[in-house]
């Protein structure tokens, strides 16, 4: 049985929503059905630019569109819980931009609601579905680098200073951990799982009251460790390294990876190159379609329990810094 055509709604009209809409054109069995914004003008402009059939001037109108099968929530993360619950209450499947929520308490609530209502829900961790990352998992699973003992992943960039910008604004859930840190933390989870024995971390809390950069060391059984860094006030190399007893893997720009290289004895053995035309969101879009066609309520690649465990890890890390948002 072939996959059914999924009619997508997009909730939000920001940069990430635009990138998602562009990639819908590359995903199989999809239709750009509707977009919802806080204003009719913004929705209409977005719909015209991206070839979306219907434009709604409110999120409520979007979620009530009976033709929409799945909704991509693309609002800033402090609004994710409210927006996701609105979609679920309308009976829609939901793909929610990362981080799923601000904290694990919020995420527990929406996961429980989705499970009670038997509705599909997934965090939009697009990196997991990139061909290069799929190849990395294959190398590890087949024992190409032996037992993995060390992971290192960095993601950071230098942004312009603007205290009102959402990443510098605590009222909007700002900070490096939730925005860019989700990538290295999730990457470590993909390799070692979600139960480190010990977490040590440090962060620079800037003048606006959010973390501008951080470093995390996670320790796992048998001496395995993950070293993770994130920032939005300094440039990092944005690479990931996986070191095992028989080799290593290097992934440039791992969060949007287009290549990965396997090394043994310090020599390059194989490089996988992804020649995709899309940005990469098409692969997670197709995963939602596959799950819905098979009647699955969550993705086995990004399961809800893992998303929740990762959010609990980030709660613990923020707790070490004493960083709490004003609305928590």
N, C-alpha and C positions, 0 to 999 in steps of 0.2 A: 504494500500500500504506500503510495507516495505521500509526501508531506502536504498538508493543506496550506492554502494561502492565508497568511496572517495579516489582518488589517490593523495597522498600527496607529495609535494616537501618541502625540508628543506633548508632554505637559511641561511648559516652559519654552522660552525662545532665546536663551542665551547662547554663548559660544559652543558649549558642549552639545546643546540641542541641535545646533546647526551642523556640527560635525557628524552627529548621529544621523540626521536627516540625509546628508550627502551619502553616507555609507549604506543607507537603505536601498539605494539604487544598485548596489553591488551584491546585496543579499538575495538569495533565492527565496521564492514563494512569499514575497512580502508586498504590501500595498501601503502607500502613504495616504492614510484615510483622513486624519484630522490633527489639528494642533490647537492647543488652548493656551491663552496668555491672560494676564491681568487686564489687558486692554484689547479691544477689537482691532485697533490700528496695528499693534504689534503682531497680533496673530495673522492678520491679513497680509502684512508685509512678509512675514516668515513663510506663509503658505505660497505666496507668489514666487518668492525666491527659490523655494525647494520643491515646488510642484505638488504641494499637499492639497487634497481635494476640498477640505472644509476648514474654516478658521472660526474659532470661538473666542469671544472676549471674556471668558471666565473659565476657570478650571472645572467648575461644576457642570457647565454645558458639555465640556469634553467628556467627562466621565459618564455622563448620561447618554452619550451617543450609542445607540443600540448596535450599530454596525462595527464599532471598534472592538477588537478581540483582546489586544494587549496595549498597555500604556507604558511608555518610557518616561520616568520621572526625572527631570533635568533641572530641578530647582536647587538653590543652595541647601547644604545639608541640614541646617536648623529646621527647615520646613519639610524634610523628607517624611517624618512620621505622619504628620497631618495629611500630606498629599497622598502618600501610599494608602493610608486608611480610607481616604475618600475614594480612591480607585477600587480598593477591595470591597468596600461597601456597595459599590455599583456592580460588583461581580466581574471585574476585569482581572486578567492576568497582569502582573506588574514586573517590570525590569527597572530597578532603582539605581540611580547613579551612586557611586561610592563617595565617601563612606556611607554605608546604609543609613545610619542615624548618628546622632551626637554621642550617644552612650548605649550601653548594653540594656539598660532598663527600657528605653524606647524600642530597641530592636526586639526584645523579648515580647513586647506587647503586639507588635505587628506580625511577628512570626506566629504567635499563638492564634491571632485572628485569622490569618491566612490558612492555617491548618484546620481551625474549627470550621471555616467556610469551604474547605477543600478547593482552594484557589492557588494557582501558580504564583510563585514569588521568587525573585533572584536578584542578587547584588550584581551590578554591572562591572564586574572585575574582568574587563576585556582582555587583559594581558594573558590570562589563563588559556585563552582560545587561539592566540596567535600561533601560526605554524611553527615559528622558531621555538616557542616555549613548549609546544607539543613535542617537537623533536628532542628538546632537552629532557623532557620526562621519559621519552623512549630510551635515550642513552642511559639515563640513570637506572630505569627499570630493568634494562638488559645487562646491567653490571659493567658497562663500559669504563667507568671510573672507579670501580670497586665500591667500598663502603664510604659513603659521604661523611666527612668529618667537619668541614668548615664551609660556611656560606658568608659571603660579603656582598652587600647591596647598598648602593647610594643613589639618592635622587634629590637633586637640588638645583636651583637657579637663582640668579640675582634679579629681583623685581624692583621696580621703582618705588620710592617711598611715598606712600599716601595713607595717612592714618585712617581715612574713611573707607579704604579698600576692604573688601570682605575678609581677606586673609589676615589683615591687621586689626580687625574689629572683633572684640570678644562677644559683642551682642549678636554677631553673625556666625559664631562658631569658628573664628579665625584660628590660625596657627598652622605650623608646618606638619605636625603629626597627622592630623585628620585629612589634610589635603594631599600632601605628597608622601607622608610617612606610611599611609595605607599600602603603598606599593611595595616597599622593602619588607614591611611586616608580613604582608600576604605572601610575598615571595618566599620568605623563610618558612612560613606555614606550609607552603606547597612541598618543600623539601623535607622538613623535620616534623611537621605536625604542629598542633596548637598547645602543647603542654610542656613548655620549658620548665626545668627544675628551678631556675633562678633568672630573674630579670634585673639588670643593673642599667640605669639610664641617667643621662644628664641633659639639660636643655638651657638655652639662653632665653629667658623671658624678657622681651623688649619693653619699651616704654608704654606701649598700648596694652600690655598685659597678656600677650599671647606668645607662644613659643616660636621664635624665628629660626632656630636651628636646634638639632638634637642628635644625640648618639645613644645607641642602645646595644647592649651585649646580652644575648640570650644564651643560657647554658642548658644543654639537654643531656640525657643519659649517655654513658660511654664516652664522655669527653667531647661531645659534639657542640659546636658553638656557631652562632650567627652574629655578625657584626653589621649593624645597620645605621645609616646616617641619612638625615634629611634636612632641607633648608629652603628658604625662599629669599634669603638675603645674601647668599654666596653661591657661586657656581660650583657644582660637583661634577664628577665625570660620568655619573648616571649609568655606571656599568655594574654588572653582577658577576661574581665568580663563585663557582662551586668546586671545591677541592675534595677529592677522594683518595683512597689508598692506592689506586692504580692510574689516576689521571685527573684532569680538571676540565672545566668548561668555562668559557668566557662569553658573556652576552653583552654587547654594546647596547646602550639605550634600552635596557632590559624591559622597561615599562611599555615600550612601543616596539619591541624587538623586531628587526628585519633580518638578523643573522645570529648565528651561534657557532662557536668553534670548539671542537673537541681536541684536547691535548693528551699525549702520553709520553712520559719520559722527557717532558719539556719540548716535544716536537708536535707540530700540528698534524693531526690525523685526518680530520674532516671538518669542513665548514659548510654549514647549511645556510643557504640564502633564500629568503622569501621575496619573490618578485611580484607581490600583490600590487594591485592598482589602487585599492581602497586604503583608507587610513588604518583600518583594522577593526573597527566596530562591527563590521559585517559578520564576523565570525560569532560574536556573542548573540547577535540578532538571529542568526541561523540556529544557534543552540536553543533559543527560546522557541523557535518554530518547531524544531525537532522534538523538544519536550512536550509541547502542546499537542503535536500530532500523535505522540505515543501515550498521551494521557498522564504524563508525569506532572507532579505538583512542585518539583524542584529539580535543579540540575545536579547530576552526580559529580560534575566537574567543580561547581561552586555550591556545595550543599549549605543549607541554612544553618545547620549546627556549626559548621566551620566559620561562617560569617559571624555568628554570635560569639564563638570562642575568641575570634580575632578582636572583636569589639571589646570583650572583657579584658584582653591583653592591653589594649590601648587605654582603657579605663585605669588599669593598674599603673601604666606608665605615666599617665597624666597625674595620677595620685601621688606618685613619687616626686613630681614637680610642684605639687600643691596648686595645680591649674584647674580651676573650676569655672564654668561659664556662668554669667549672671542669671541665666534663666533655668539653670539646673537646680 
